Amino acid sequence: MRPWNLLALPPLPEEVMRRLLAPLGDQVSVSVPASRDRAALLAALPEAEIVLGDWTGTLALDAEAVGAAPLLAFVQQPSVGVDGHDLDALAAAGVPLANTPGVSAVAVAEWCLAATLSLSRKLAAADAAVRAGEWPQQGLQPHELRGRRVGVVGYGPIGAECVTLFRALGCQVSYWTRTPRPDPGYEPLDALVATADVVVVVIALSDETRGLVGPARMKQGALLVNAARGGVVDQASLTQALRSGHLGGAALDVFDTEPLPPGDPLRDLPNVLLSPHVAGVTPEATGRLLTATLDNLAAAVEGGQVAAVLNGAGQVISRKFTQ
């Protein structure tokens, strides 16, 4: 059987992609777009049977791109997020899209805990003060985390890991997910946001969750930690809540526009911890991601069942042939 045509979209050099996909052997023929733009993507799609997605979202499969790929049989997204892909258009074309859930759960949850501790204990402010020759032992007024109310928005693998970590430190932890659960840890969203000392946001971005968490509804002096997507929290409202002192601080790994543009007001606020979307980027998480991706691609080309299909288009990949 001839190799499957695999179009690789991650922002890596072609030779690197070939090395990473080498375990698939001669079952696939790997190609990349001629350049990292939409025109090159559309030009490459007519021959693509499998697409390995771009985790940055720069090259994504919207309805037009799906229509340009008559042979497309499977999309493997090497990330949890599937921003930019049109899941309905792919499903209508009979193309399953799978992601890699859970591979970064430990990494992201640890970042959320570390960021919360940094905000609570005023670590960044203390470091800056000492570097400036100051010694503000009485002025920083840090807080302990034990006993604080922590609300986790989202209860997938990352949210569940956050709940475990924060409870281990003696926090009172509740969570909200879109599907109510008969669990004493579950709390309605409005109550969670209004009463938590720390709100940790780890829910996927969708039309339903865009602008889900309103900083103005949070408790006076509370902390916001966002490791989901920038759009889940209204960034302009967040900036205002931080500037006015309504919130005690925020730790942000994600933003409406990435990288964070020059002149963005968040850059000038002292009570914000800024991070370049790296909460889930560890060698351990990367290893798990690569294993999950290769396992699914191997299953696809060998006629097995692929895992973690998001759009309900089936788990067994069938090759398409032109007339």
Backbone bond lengths (Angstrom), bond angles and torsions (degrees), N, CA, C in turn:
res aa  C-N    CA-C-N  psi(-1)  N-CA   C-N-CA  omega(-1)  CA-C   N-CA-C  phi
1 M - - - 1.459 - - 1.529 109.21 -
2 R 1.314 116.05 138.29 1.460 118.91 -179.24 1.521 110.26 -69.46
3 P 1.333 117.13 154.48 1.473 119.82 -179.34 1.533 111.45 -63.87
4 W 1.315 114.47 152.50 1.456 120.74 172.69 1.528 108.57 -75.55
5 N 1.311 116.46 139.56 1.467 121.00 175.63 1.530 108.85 -81.57
6 L 1.315 115.73 112.03 1.459 121.72 -177.95 1.521 108.94 -109.66
7 L 1.318 115.92 119.39 1.461 122.29 177.83 1.521 108.25 -98.76
8 A 1.332 116.37 117.02 1.464 122.12 -176.60 1.522 109.80 -100.11
9 L 1.344 116.11 122.77 1.461 121.65 -175.72 1.528 115.13 -104.62
10 P 1.346 120.80 -9.56 1.468 118.62 -179.80 1.530 111.96 -58.31
11 P 1.331 117.17 151.53 1.468 121.26 -176.55 1.530 112.20 -79.07
12 L 1.331 115.78 60.82 1.460 122.81 179.66 1.521 109.02 -127.62
13 P 1.321 118.22 150.23 1.469 120.26 177.38 1.528 111.57 -58.13
14 E 1.305 116.20 150.79 1.462 120.75 -176.26 1.528 111.75 -57.66
15 E 1.342 117.08 -40.48 1.468 118.54 -178.58 1.525 111.57 -66.29
16 V 1.331 116.72 -32.18 1.468 120.08 176.79 1.522 109.99 -68.45
17 M 1.326 117.06 -43.66 1.456 120.18 178.22 1.524 110.90 -60.68
18 R 1.313 116.79 -40.17 1.473 119.14 180.00 1.526 110.94 -64.55
19 R 1.336 116.89 -39.13 1.462 119.42 178.53 1.523 110.98 -66.48
20 L 1.329 116.73 -42.02 1.458 119.89 -179.72 1.527 112.01 -64.48
21 L 1.327 116.48 -33.93 1.464 121.23 -177.32 1.522 112.77 -94.01
22 A 1.337 117.04 4.12 1.464 121.38 -178.34 1.528 113.16 -57.14
23 P 1.357 119.94 -33.47 1.469 118.50 178.97 1.527 114.29 -58.92
24 L 1.326 117.68 -17.87 1.468 120.29 178.01 1.519 111.89 -80.08
25 G 1.342 116.14 -9.27 1.454 120.96 175.44 1.514 113.53 60.06
26 D 1.337 115.08 -141.39 1.466 119.87 -176.22 1.525 112.15 -88.01
27 Q 1.337 116.08 13.74 1.468 118.53 177.12 1.523 112.24 -76.23
28 V 1.339 116.63 -18.40 1.459 119.75 179.24 1.518 110.15 -130.88
29 S 1.307 115.01 150.94 1.459 123.37 170.84 1.520 106.57 -112.20
30 V 1.343 116.89 114.47 1.461 121.96 -170.60 1.523 110.71 -93.08
31 S 1.324 115.86 134.63 1.464 121.73 172.99 1.519 108.59 -138.52
32 V 1.323 115.86 162.75 1.466 122.05 175.75 1.522 107.77 -131.06
33 P 1.337 119.06 157.07 1.466 119.90 175.92 1.523 110.92 -61.31
34 A 1.320 116.13 152.83 1.464 120.75 -179.13 1.518 112.13 -63.27
35 S 1.322 117.60 -27.18 1.459 122.85 176.52 1.519 107.68 -154.52
36 R 1.337 115.46 166.64 1.455 119.53 -175.88 1.525 110.44 -92.91
37 D 1.334 114.74 68.38 1.461 120.14 176.72 1.519 108.64 -146.77
38 R 1.324 115.19 168.85 1.459 120.21 -173.91 1.523 112.45 -64.59
39 A 1.331 117.12 -39.02 1.463 119.97 -178.64 1.525 110.42 -60.94
40 A 1.332 117.08 -43.24 1.460 120.44 179.68 1.520 110.92 -67.14
41 L 1.330 116.98 -36.92 1.462 120.06 176.52 1.516 110.86 -61.04
42 L 1.320 116.87 -50.13 1.467 120.36 -178.98 1.521 111.55 -62.26
43 A 1.326 116.73 -34.30 1.469 120.16 179.37 1.518 112.01 -69.43
44 A 1.333 116.87 -29.44 1.460 120.26 -176.71 1.527 113.47 -87.67
45 L 1.315 117.73 -18.79 1.459 120.66 -171.82 1.532 115.67 -70.40
46 P 1.331 121.57 -30.19 1.464 119.04 -176.34 1.526 114.98 -57.52
47 E 1.318 118.31 -27.60 1.465 120.62 -179.69 1.530 112.92 -98.29
48 A 1.320 117.54 -4.90 1.461 120.51 -173.54 1.523 111.32 -78.01
49 E 1.339 115.30 131.52 1.463 121.11 174.03 1.526 111.35 -104.99
50 I 1.310 115.77 -31.24 1.456 122.36 175.16 1.524 107.56 -130.53
51 V 1.319 116.40 137.07 1.469 120.85 174.85 1.518 108.42 -116.75
52 L 1.324 114.53 127.25 1.457 121.07 169.60 1.520 106.50 -95.31
53 G 1.336 117.15 116.79 1.453 121.34 -167.46 1.514 114.66 -73.40
54 D 1.314 114.12 167.01 1.464 124.27 179.03 1.525 108.07 -97.06
55 W 1.333 116.32 115.54 1.474 119.21 -176.70 1.526 112.75 -68.97
56 T 1.339 118.50 -15.13 1.458 119.89 178.12 1.519 112.19 -81.17
57 G 1.326 118.19 -15.23 1.455 121.23 -177.70 1.513 114.23 81.57
58 T 1.337 118.10 -0.26 1.464 120.72 -179.25 1.517 111.11 -64.80
59 L 1.325 116.98 -44.14 1.459 122.29 178.60 1.526 107.64 -110.30
60 A 1.317 116.08 102.27 1.462 120.65 -176.48 1.521 109.79 -126.01
61 L 1.320 115.18 160.09 1.464 121.78 -176.00 1.524 109.81 -99.46
62 D 1.323 116.02 94.19 1.459 120.44 172.45 1.520 108.34 -87.25
63 A 1.325 117.52 -173.18 1.465 120.79 -175.16 1.526 111.82 -61.44
64 E 1.340 117.39 -39.45 1.463 119.90 178.92 1.521 111.27 -64.04
65 A 1.323 116.56 -42.01 1.461 120.31 -179.81 1.529 110.77 -66.04
66 V 1.328 117.38 -40.16 1.464 120.33 177.37 1.526 110.02 -61.26
67 G 1.322 116.93 -40.91 1.457 120.43 178.59 1.510 113.43 -65.65
68 A 1.324 117.16 -23.06 1.468 121.51 179.30 1.515 112.81 -85.98
69 A 1.335 117.86 2.54 1.467 122.14 -174.59 1.518 110.85 -123.78
70 P 1.331 119.53 73.86 1.464 121.41 -174.73 1.528 114.04 -66.82
71 L 1.331 117.71 -22.02 1.458 120.86 -178.49 1.532 112.92 -96.10
72 L 1.323 116.81 -3.47 1.457 120.37 -173.61 1.529 111.06 -62.69
73 A 1.339 115.82 127.87 1.459 121.26 -177.87 1.520 112.94 -119.49
74 F 1.349 118.03 -19.05 1.464 119.35 -175.45 1.522 109.41 -161.40
75 V 1.347 115.63 141.12 1.461 122.50 173.22 1.519 108.12 -123.24
76 Q 1.325 115.82 123.57 1.463 121.28 174.49 1.512 108.23 -110.06
77 Q 1.328 116.32 115.25 1.461 121.43 178.03 1.524 108.81 -93.44
78 P 1.341 118.71 119.15 1.466 120.51 -177.21 1.525 112.01 -85.31
79 S 1.326 115.70 56.22 1.463 122.42 179.17 1.515 107.00 -168.46
80 V 1.327 115.54 171.32 1.465 120.02 173.93 1.527 109.55 -77.76
81 G 1.336 116.82 -46.18 1.456 121.08 -179.61 1.516 112.06 -72.61
82 V 1.330 115.64 146.01 1.464 121.29 178.87 1.523 109.57 -125.42
83 D 1.325 116.75 35.98 1.463 122.44 -176.23 1.524 110.72 -55.50
84 G 1.338 114.88 133.83 1.459 120.69 174.86 1.510 114.55 93.86
85 H 1.322 118.27 -26.46 1.465 120.36 178.93 1.529 109.93 -75.56
86 D 1.318 116.62 137.18 1.453 121.59 177.37 1.529 108.27 -91.15
87 L 1.329 116.56 95.97 1.459 120.26 -174.71 1.524 111.81 -65.19
88 D 1.328 116.56 -35.27 1.464 119.32 179.94 1.527 110.94 -67.83
89 A 1.330 117.20 -42.34 1.460 120.06 179.23 1.519 110.98 -64.24
90 L 1.324 116.74 -39.50 1.467 119.98 177.42 1.522 110.78 -65.50
91 A 1.332 117.23 -42.63 1.463 120.38 178.94 1.522 110.91 -63.19
92 A 1.333 116.42 -41.87 1.465 119.71 179.43 1.524 111.90 -63.02
93 A 1.333 116.32 -29.14 1.467 121.32 177.87 1.525 111.75 -87.49
94 G 1.322 117.36 2.03 1.455 120.63 179.64 1.510 113.45 73.79
95 V 1.330 116.74 29.94 1.471 121.09 -175.88 1.531 109.24 -112.88
96 P 1.339 118.17 109.22 1.465 119.42 175.89 1.527 111.22 -67.03
97 L 1.324 115.91 141.75 1.462 121.91 170.91 1.513 108.20 -119.88
98 A 1.336 115.83 127.36 1.460 121.52 179.53 1.521 109.54 -119.04
99 N 1.335 115.27 150.53 1.465 119.88 174.38 1.524 109.20 -118.64
100 T 1.332 117.24 -164.02 1.467 120.72 -177.86 1.529 109.11 -126.46
101 P 1.323 118.15 71.00 1.465 120.17 -174.78 1.519 111.87 -66.91
102 G 1.314 115.60 142.32 1.449 120.95 171.66 1.512 116.19 87.10
103 V 1.338 118.28 -13.80 1.466 117.90 -173.84 1.528 112.08 -67.46
104 S 1.327 116.96 -27.91 1.464 119.73 -178.28 1.526 112.62 -109.12
105 A 1.335 117.27 13.75 1.466 120.25 -173.52 1.521 111.77 -60.43
106 V 1.316 117.44 -47.75 1.466 120.19 -179.36 1.524 110.52 -63.54
107 A 1.338 116.11 -45.14 1.464 120.09 -177.62 1.524 111.54 -61.24
108 V 1.324 117.26 -46.94 1.468 120.35 -177.70 1.530 110.71 -68.91
109 A 1.329 116.87 -41.58 1.469 119.30 179.67 1.529 110.71 -63.60
110 E 1.322 117.39 -40.05 1.469 119.73 177.35 1.526 110.78 -64.00
111 W 1.340 117.02 -38.54 1.472 119.52 177.17 1.531 109.87 -62.92
112 C 1.324 117.40 -42.81 1.466 120.22 179.93 1.522 111.10 -61.16
113 L 1.321 116.32 -42.28 1.461 119.68 178.27 1.524 110.92 -66.48
114 A 1.328 116.81 -45.84 1.463 120.39 -179.77 1.522 111.00 -62.09
115 A 1.330 117.13 -41.57 1.460 120.90 179.99 1.523 110.89 -65.24
116 T 1.327 116.65 -40.16 1.460 120.15 178.57 1.529 111.08 -64.36
117 L 1.316 116.55 -43.01 1.458 120.39 177.10 1.525 111.14 -62.72
118 S 1.322 116.48 -40.08 1.466 120.14 178.94 1.521 110.99 -61.83
119 L 1.340 116.80 -43.96 1.462 120.13 178.84 1.527 110.96 -67.75
120 S 1.329 117.21 -44.65 1.461 120.56 -176.53 1.522 111.81 -64.47
121 R 1.323 116.45 -40.56 1.458 120.56 -176.51 1.529 112.99 -94.01
122 K 1.347 117.54 4.84 1.468 123.17 176.29 1.541 111.71 56.12
123 L 1.332 115.83 42.96 1.464 119.83 -174.35 1.524 112.50 -66.64
124 A 1.335 117.51 -42.30 1.463 119.74 -179.34 1.520 111.08 -65.49
125 A 1.346 117.05 -41.92 1.461 120.50 179.40 1.524 111.13 -66.17
126 A 1.334 117.26 -39.16 1.457 120.69 178.27 1.518 111.12 -64.18
127 D 1.314 116.77 -43.42 1.465 120.84 179.08 1.530 110.77 -61.77
128 A 1.336 116.23 -46.10 1.468 120.12 -179.48 1.521 111.29 -62.78
129 A 1.338 116.89 -38.97 1.462 120.32 -178.63 1.522 111.41 -65.97
130 V 1.309 116.83 -45.28 1.466 120.06 -179.31 1.528 110.34 -64.91
131 R 1.325 117.26 -40.78 1.463 120.33 177.82 1.534 111.15 -62.64
132 A 1.323 116.42 -29.22 1.465 120.65 179.72 1.526 112.52 -86.76
133 G 1.321 117.02 5.54 1.449 120.42 178.49 1.511 115.11 87.16
134 E 1.323 117.62 11.13 1.456 122.04 -179.70 1.529 110.60 -96.11
135 W 1.323 116.48 169.06 1.459 121.47 -179.87 1.538 109.15 -147.23
136 P 1.368 116.32 68.30 1.477 119.90 -169.22 1.529 113.18 -86.50
137 Q 1.305 117.07 67.39 1.460 119.56 -177.45 1.531 112.45 -63.59
138 Q 1.304 118.49 -31.86 1.460 121.34 -176.91 1.524 112.99 -100.57
139 G 1.314 117.33 -15.85 1.463 119.62 -172.57 1.511 116.14 -86.98
140 L 1.325 118.77 -23.19 1.461 120.59 -173.12 1.529 112.57 -73.86
141 Q 1.317 117.43 -38.15 1.467 123.34 178.66 1.534 112.78 53.81
142 P 1.327 117.53 59.18 1.469 120.53 176.34 1.524 111.14 -72.34
143 H 1.329 115.70 165.42 1.459 121.56 179.84 1.524 109.59 -122.59
144 E 1.331 115.56 149.69 1.457 120.53 169.97 1.525 109.37 -76.63
145 L 1.324 115.49 153.15 1.457 120.29 179.51 1.533 111.71 -90.36
146 R 1.305 117.13 -30.79 1.461 120.28 -179.12 1.537 110.58 -56.09
147 G 1.330 114.81 133.69 1.455 120.82 178.07 1.515 114.67 86.49
148 R 1.327 118.14 -9.46 1.464 120.53 -179.26 1.528 110.28 -76.47
149 R 1.333 115.44 152.63 1.464 121.37 177.00 1.522 108.85 -85.09
150 V 1.321 116.50 122.06 1.461 122.95 -179.97 1.519 108.27 -117.89
151 G 1.327 117.14 126.57 1.454 122.36 176.98 1.508 110.35 -112.27
152 V 1.313 116.94 124.04 1.462 122.50 -178.53 1.523 108.74 -104.34
153 V 1.319 116.30 120.59 1.465 121.93 -179.94 1.523 107.95 -96.63
154 G 1.327 115.95 106.46 1.456 122.74 -175.04 1.513 109.76 112.94
155 Y 1.335 116.41 134.55 1.459 119.08 -176.87 1.525 110.99 -136.86
156 G 1.347 115.09 43.47 1.450 119.69 166.85 1.523 108.91 -80.35
157 P 1.337 118.02 -160.05 1.475 119.77 179.85 1.524 113.30 -57.16
158 I 1.356 117.51 -37.87 1.467 119.72 179.98 1.523 110.23 -69.53
159 G 1.322 116.98 -46.86 1.452 120.20 -179.88 1.516 112.28 -60.74
160 A 1.328 116.76 -41.71 1.461 120.28 179.36 1.528 110.66 -63.42
161 E 1.333 117.08 -39.43 1.465 120.59 178.36 1.528 110.64 -67.55
162 C 1.335 117.08 -38.02 1.474 120.35 175.94 1.519 110.81 -60.27
163 V 1.324 116.49 -45.52 1.461 119.97 179.83 1.525 110.19 -58.13
164 T 1.327 117.07 -43.99 1.466 121.12 -179.57 1.524 111.29 -62.48
165 L 1.325 117.62 -46.12 1.461 121.14 -176.11 1.529 111.58 -67.25
166 F 1.324 116.84 -46.15 1.463 118.90 -177.95 1.527 111.36 -68.22
167 R 1.326 118.27 -36.32 1.463 120.13 176.41 1.527 110.84 -64.88
168 A 1.333 116.83 -34.47 1.468 120.15 179.83 1.523 111.43 -63.22
169 L 1.339 117.38 -24.91 1.455 121.15 178.40 1.524 112.51 -91.69
170 G 1.311 117.29 7.49 1.456 120.62 175.48 1.509 114.36 87.03
171 C 1.326 118.12 17.97 1.467 121.36 178.02 1.530 110.21 -81.75
172 Q 1.318 115.66 154.92 1.461 122.03 171.16 1.529 106.76 -88.81
173 V 1.315 116.79 106.49 1.464 120.48 -168.96 1.526 110.63 -112.99
174 S 1.326 115.33 131.07 1.461 122.29 169.49 1.515 108.01 -127.59
175 Y 1.307 116.15 166.47 1.461 119.66 -179.35 1.519 109.79 -143.43
176 W 1.329 114.76 159.53 1.468 121.45 174.23 1.516 108.50 -128.71
177 T 1.311 115.95 139.14 1.448 122.79 172.86 1.517 107.97 -138.64
178 R 1.328 116.67 160.66 1.467 119.63 -174.46 1.522 113.03 -66.47
179 T 1.324 117.07 -19.19 1.460 120.64 176.48 1.523 108.94 -106.38
180 P 1.338 118.98 107.16 1.471 120.61 -179.38 1.520 111.91 -55.74
181 R 1.315 115.23 144.69 1.464 120.59 -176.77 1.526 110.23 -127.75
182 P 1.347 116.74 144.47 1.474 120.46 175.54 1.528 109.92 -79.84
183 D 1.304 116.18 65.50 1.460 123.58 -173.28 1.526 106.41 -133.80
184 P 1.327 118.37 130.32 1.471 119.12 -179.78 1.518 112.93 -60.93
185 G 1.325 118.08 -18.22 1.458 120.60 177.34 1.507 113.60 -79.42
186 Y 1.340 116.89 -16.41 1.468 120.63 -179.69 1.522 110.18 -78.32
187 E 1.340 116.66 138.65 1.460 121.66 179.38 1.521 109.01 -140.77
188 P 1.319 119.08 139.77 1.469 120.69 176.16 1.533 110.41 -56.21
189 L 1.318 116.10 148.07 1.461 121.11 -172.32 1.522 112.51 -60.13
190 D 1.320 118.20 -47.45 1.468 120.10 -176.45 1.525 111.21 -59.44
191 A 1.340 116.59 -42.92 1.462 119.97 -179.90 1.522 110.98 -67.78
192 L 1.322 116.12 -39.83 1.469 120.06 -179.99 1.528 110.58 -62.02
193 V 1.321 116.48 -49.75 1.464 120.74 -177.13 1.527 111.04 -64.35
194 A 1.324 117.21 -37.75 1.469 120.95 -174.61 1.519 113.14 -75.89
195 T 1.340 118.75 -21.84 1.466 119.91 -171.58 1.522 114.11 -115.44
196 A 1.330 118.81 -13.00 1.461 120.49 -175.35 1.529 111.54 -75.58
197 D 1.317 115.96 140.91 1.466 121.19 170.94 1.521 110.86 -75.37
198 V 1.336 116.17 -27.93 1.464 122.65 178.00 1.521 107.47 -135.94
199 V 1.335 116.76 125.43 1.460 121.79 174.56 1.528 107.72 -108.65
200 V 1.338 115.98 119.40 1.460 122.74 -178.58 1.527 107.67 -107.75
201 V 1.328 117.46 119.89 1.463 122.45 -174.46 1.522 109.44 -105.75
202 V 1.338 115.92 114.80 1.466 120.88 -178.90 1.528 110.57 -139.63
203 I 1.323 116.48 38.84 1.462 121.28 -178.40 1.525 109.39 -105.81
204 A 1.325 116.68 147.72 1.459 120.95 -178.73 1.530 111.03 -65.56
205 L 1.324 115.70 148.51 1.461 121.02 176.06 1.516 110.41 -82.55
206 S 1.327 115.79 131.10 1.463 122.78 175.34 1.517 107.11 -151.85
207 D 1.323 116.76 176.92 1.462 119.16 175.85 1.525 110.47 -58.52
208 E 1.326 116.69 -32.81 1.465 121.62 -177.51 1.526 111.95 -74.02
209 T 1.333 116.89 -30.72 1.467 119.53 -174.29 1.527 113.29 -104.20
210 R 1.311 118.77 -2.07 1.469 120.17 178.92 1.533 109.51 -63.66
211 G 1.329 116.84 128.01 1.457 121.26 -178.08 1.515 113.81 67.65
212 L 1.332 117.38 21.79 1.465 122.10 -173.07 1.528 112.38 -63.04
213 V 1.324 117.13 -42.27 1.463 121.23 -175.17 1.525 109.09 -100.54
214 G 1.325 116.43 115.97 1.454 121.84 179.26 1.512 110.64 -96.74
215 P 1.329 119.31 112.66 1.471 121.07 -178.73 1.524 113.55 -56.54
216 A 1.332 118.13 -32.38 1.467 120.53 -179.23 1.522 111.91 -66.16
217 R 1.338 117.76 -22.68 1.464 120.83 -179.96 1.524 112.26 -85.36
218 M 1.324 116.52 -6.34 1.461 119.95 -178.01 1.524 111.33 -78.51
219 K 1.295 116.02 160.20 1.458 124.46 179.51 1.527 110.87 -62.21
220 Q 1.328 117.23 142.21 1.459 121.51 176.48 1.533 109.88 -56.02
221 G 1.333 116.41 127.91 1.455 121.65 177.73 1.512 114.94 82.46
222 A 1.333 117.99 1.49 1.465 120.80 -178.25 1.530 111.36 -69.95
223 L 1.322 115.20 164.86 1.456 122.92 177.53 1.523 109.60 -109.12
224 L 1.339 116.50 141.42 1.461 121.84 176.38 1.517 108.73 -116.49
225 V 1.336 116.45 129.79 1.461 122.69 177.38 1.521 107.42 -122.66
226 N 1.334 117.36 117.30 1.462 121.02 -176.33 1.526 110.02 -118.73
227 A 1.339 115.42 111.76 1.458 121.66 174.55 1.524 110.20 -122.08
228 A 1.337 116.32 23.72 1.464 121.49 -178.11 1.525 109.53 -96.23
229 R 1.314 116.26 -94.77 1.460 124.52 172.66 1.524 106.63 -144.49
230 G 1.324 116.20 151.90 1.451 119.56 -176.91 1.512 113.04 -57.65
231 G 1.321 117.01 -37.58 1.456 120.88 -175.28 1.507 115.57 -68.43
232 V 1.329 118.85 -14.08 1.460 120.08 179.60 1.521 110.77 -69.95
233 V 1.327 116.85 -27.42 1.464 122.85 177.11 1.523 108.11 -116.20
234 D 1.320 117.50 130.23 1.462 120.95 178.22 1.528 108.90 -64.74
235 Q 1.340 116.17 111.47 1.462 119.88 -171.76 1.524 112.57 -68.45
236 A 1.320 117.74 -36.90 1.461 120.25 178.46 1.530 110.40 -65.46
237 S 1.334 116.96 -42.84 1.466 120.28 178.08 1.522 110.86 -65.66
238 L 1.332 116.35 -36.59 1.457 119.93 177.80 1.524 110.76 -63.44
239 T 1.322 116.40 -45.14 1.461 120.29 178.89 1.522 110.81 -58.21
240 Q 1.332 116.53 -43.61 1.466 120.70 179.98 1.528 111.31 -65.40
241 A 1.335 117.20 -41.29 1.458 120.80 -179.14 1.529 111.63 -66.13
242 L 1.325 116.24 -33.49 1.464 120.05 177.21 1.527 111.07 -74.44
243 R 1.318 115.39 -42.60 1.471 120.27 -178.14 1.524 110.84 -65.04
244 S 1.321 117.64 -37.47 1.467 121.28 -177.69 1.522 112.94 -78.55
245 G 1.337 116.60 -14.20 1.443 120.16 -176.59 1.514 114.31 89.19
246 H 1.346 116.67 2.43 1.469 118.46 177.93 1.519 110.41 -61.01
247 L 1.332 117.41 -41.65 1.461 121.24 175.04 1.518 109.62 -97.86
248 G 1.328 115.03 146.63 1.451 119.39 178.39 1.506 113.64 -79.07
249 G 1.322 117.32 -20.86 1.460 120.39 179.55 1.511 110.56 169.55
250 A 1.323 115.88 170.09 1.460 121.72 178.44 1.516 109.04 -148.13
251 A 1.330 115.08 147.62 1.460 122.40 171.69 1.517 107.07 -121.65
252 L 1.326 116.12 122.59 1.460 120.90 -171.50 1.526 110.12 -125.97
253 D 1.328 116.11 120.83 1.463 121.37 173.17 1.518 111.05 -101.24
254 V 1.339 116.84 -7.01 1.461 122.30 -174.43 1.522 109.42 -138.41
255 F 1.343 115.87 153.19 1.456 121.41 -173.52 1.526 109.37 -145.60
256 D 1.346 115.52 162.34 1.458 119.52 177.50 1.524 111.16 -58.41
257 T 1.340 116.14 -44.02 1.458 122.70 177.74 1.515 108.04 -120.95
258 E 1.318 116.43 128.57 1.466 120.86 179.77 1.529 109.87 -124.89
259 P 1.352 117.37 134.14 1.458 127.80 -4.02 1.539 112.28 -62.69
260 L 1.323 115.51 160.62 1.462 120.79 179.12 1.525 108.94 -61.59
261 P 1.338 118.31 123.26 1.470 120.49 -172.57 1.532 112.71 -65.45
262 P 1.335 117.44 150.91 1.469 120.40 171.82 1.525 109.73 -57.79
263 G 1.322 116.15 140.46 1.451 120.00 178.95 1.503 114.75 84.66
264 D 1.348 118.55 -3.66 1.467 119.08 176.97 1.526 108.53 -62.64
265 P 1.336 118.12 133.47 1.474 120.48 -175.77 1.521 113.78 -61.34
266 L 1.325 118.07 -22.90 1.466 119.34 178.55 1.527 111.28 -61.33
267 R 1.324 116.93 -28.20 1.463 120.72 -178.97 1.532 111.92 -64.53
268 D 1.318 117.02 -25.30 1.469 120.74 -173.23 1.512 113.72 -99.81
269 L 1.329 117.77 -0.33 1.458 120.50 -177.62 1.530 109.62 -90.81
270 P 1.331 117.44 126.31 1.467 119.59 -175.28 1.520 114.42 -75.04
271 N 1.326 117.43 -17.60 1.461 120.42 -175.59 1.530 112.07 -98.59
272 V 1.328 116.66 28.14 1.463 121.76 179.85 1.520 109.56 -125.44
273 L 1.335 116.14 131.24 1.453 122.69 171.96 1.524 107.25 -98.08
274 L 1.335 117.02 118.74 1.464 122.32 -176.43 1.522 110.02 -105.22
275 S 1.327 115.61 138.10 1.469 121.74 -177.00 1.525 108.75 -139.83
276 P 1.347 118.86 139.47 1.478 121.78 -172.04 1.531 114.54 -85.56
277 H 1.324 117.49 54.26 1.467 123.03 177.54 1.536 111.45 53.40
278 V 1.320 115.10 52.15 1.463 120.48 -177.95 1.526 112.71 -123.52
279 A 1.323 118.31 12.23 1.466 119.94 -176.65 1.525 111.58 -56.16
280 G 1.315 117.30 -37.32 1.457 120.65 -177.23 1.507 114.31 -96.75
281 V 1.321 117.76 8.11 1.470 120.93 -174.72 1.522 109.67 -98.54
282 T 1.311 115.81 94.01 1.457 123.01 171.99 1.523 107.81 -133.32
283 P 1.333 118.71 157.96 1.474 119.23 176.78 1.524 112.14 -57.80
284 E 1.334 115.97 -37.03 1.463 119.27 -179.00 1.525 110.96 -65.90
285 A 1.345 116.51 -45.61 1.460 120.09 179.65 1.520 111.04 -66.05
286 T 1.328 117.08 -38.62 1.462 120.75 178.99 1.525 110.74 -63.24
287 G 1.325 116.35 -39.32 1.460 119.43 177.31 1.514 112.16 -63.15
288 R 1.333 116.35 -42.74 1.465 119.74 178.21 1.518 110.83 -64.82
289 L 1.341 116.57 -39.76 1.467 120.56 179.42 1.519 110.93 -62.61
290 L 1.342 116.52 -45.23 1.458 120.04 -178.83 1.524 110.80 -63.49
291 T 1.326 116.80 -41.40 1.463 120.12 179.07 1.523 111.30 -63.26
292 A 1.339 117.16 -46.36 1.462 120.55 -179.72 1.522 111.37 -62.81
293 T 1.330 116.24 -40.12 1.467 120.49 -179.60 1.516 111.32 -65.65
294 L 1.324 116.59 -48.54 1.464 119.96 -178.84 1.521 111.30 -65.32
295 D 1.329 117.59 -39.17 1.467 120.37 178.10 1.527 110.83 -60.42
296 N 1.332 117.19 -42.04 1.462 119.96 -178.61 1.528 111.38 -70.83
297 L 1.329 116.58 -40.59 1.464 119.12 177.98 1.530 110.90 -63.81
298 A 1.333 116.52 -40.17 1.462 119.66 177.72 1.528 110.55 -63.29
299 A 1.326 116.86 -42.58 1.463 119.83 178.04 1.520 110.84 -61.81
300 A 1.323 116.62 -38.86 1.467 120.47 -178.39 1.518 111.66 -62.75
301 V 1.322 117.33 -47.09 1.474 120.01 -174.85 1.520 112.09 -80.96
302 E 1.334 117.27 -17.01 1.463 120.30 -178.84 1.527 112.83 -98.47
303 G 1.340 117.03 0.73 1.449 120.20 177.11 1.511 115.08 84.59
304 G 1.334 116.63 13.88 1.455 119.68 176.53 1.511 111.74 -87.99
305 Q 1.324 116.05 -171.37 1.459 121.16 178.56 1.521 109.84 -92.58
306 V 1.324 116.38 128.09 1.454 120.06 174.98 1.516 108.66 -84.87
307 A 1.328 115.50 155.75 1.461 121.39 -177.02 1.521 110.52 -104.55
308 A 1.326 115.21 160.83 1.471 123.76 170.33 1.527 113.35 60.97
309 V 1.324 117.12 40.12 1.468 120.54 174.85 1.528 108.39 -74.80
310 L 1.337 115.84 129.11 1.463 120.86 -173.31 1.519 114.31 -96.69
311 N 1.329 117.58 -24.00 1.464 118.76 -168.84 1.525 113.96 -107.57
312 G 1.330 117.12 14.84 1.458 120.58 173.83 1.506 115.22 67.39
313 A 1.337 117.75 23.29 1.465 120.63 -176.07 1.524 113.08 -95.31
314 G 1.313 118.83 13.86 1.456 121.52 176.56 1.512 112.08 99.85
315 Q 1.329 115.54 163.70 1.458 121.39 -175.42 1.522 113.93 -113.33
316 V 1.313 117.84 -10.85 1.463 121.07 176.94 1.519 108.29 -104.61
317 I 1.324 116.63 124.75 1.458 122.08 -173.30 1.519 110.25 -89.42
318 S 1.324 115.31 126.27 1.462 121.49 179.78 1.519 109.64 -111.79
319 R 1.306 115.12 132.97 1.457 119.60 -179.47 1.534 109.61 -73.18
320 K 1.324 115.54 143.90 1.463 120.82 177.87 1.524 108.91 -104.03
321 F 1.307 115.82 146.58 1.460 120.14 179.63 1.519 108.86 -129.21
322 T 1.307 115.62 139.75 1.470 119.97 176.61 1.512 109.22 -78.33
323 Q 1.320 115.08 156.62 1.466 120.02 178.83 1.518 110.90 -71.63
